[in-house]
Amino acid sequence: MSASTRALFALCLVAFAAACAPRVEEVVVEPVPITSEPASSGKYN
């Protein structure tokens, strides 16, 4: 086998392995606010 054939075969093998790899979903968790806004007491309505 020539060097270019081996390189092409290796490239195809890597592409096949990458295509068959399981996909990992990213989970984004939003942080809970540290303080909450004060409740309206009706004093300044």
Distance bins in CASP14 RR format, pairs under 12 A and 6 or more apart:
PFRMAT RR
TARGET T0000
AUTHOR 0000-0000-0000
RMODE 2
METHOD distances of the structure
MODEL  1
1 7 0 0 0 0 0 1 0 0 0 0 0
1 8 0 0 0 0 1 0 0 0 0 0 0
1 9 1 0 0 1 0 0 0 0 0 0 0
1 10 0 0 0 0 0 1 0 0 0 0 0
2 8 0 0 0 0 1 0 0 0 0 0 0
2 9 0 0 0 0 0 1 0 0 0 0 0
3 9 0 0 0 0 0 1 0 0 0 0 0
3 10 0 0 0 0 0 1 0 0 0 0 0
4 10 0 0 0 0 0 1 0 0 0 0 0
4 11 0 0 0 0 0 1 0 0 0 0 0
5 11 0 0 0 0 0 1 0 0 0 0 0
5 12 0 0 0 0 0 1 0 0 0 0 0
6 12 0 0 0 0 0 1 0 0 0 0 0
6 13 0 0 0 0 0 1 0 0 0 0 0
7 13 0 0 0 0 0 1 0 0 0 0 0
7 14 0 0 0 0 0 1 0 0 0 0 0
8 14 0 0 0 0 0 1 0 0 0 0 0
8 15 0 0 0 0 0 1 0 0 0 0 0
9 15 0 0 0 0 0 1 0 0 0 0 0
9 16 0 0 0 0 0 1 0 0 0 0 0
10 16 0 0 0 0 0 1 0 0 0 0 0
10 17 0 0 0 0 0 1 0 0 0 0 0
11 17 0 0 0 0 0 1 0 0 0 0 0
11 18 0 0 0 0 0 1 0 0 0 0 0
12 18 0 0 0 0 0 1 0 0 0 0 0
12 19 0 0 0 0 0 1 0 0 0 0 0
13 19 0 0 0 0 0 1 0 0 0 0 0
13 20 0 0 0 0 0 1 0 0 0 0 0
14 20 0 0 0 0 0 1 0 0 0 0 0
14 21 0 0 0 0 0 1 0 0 0 0 0
15 21 0 0 0 0 0 1 0 0 0 0 0
END
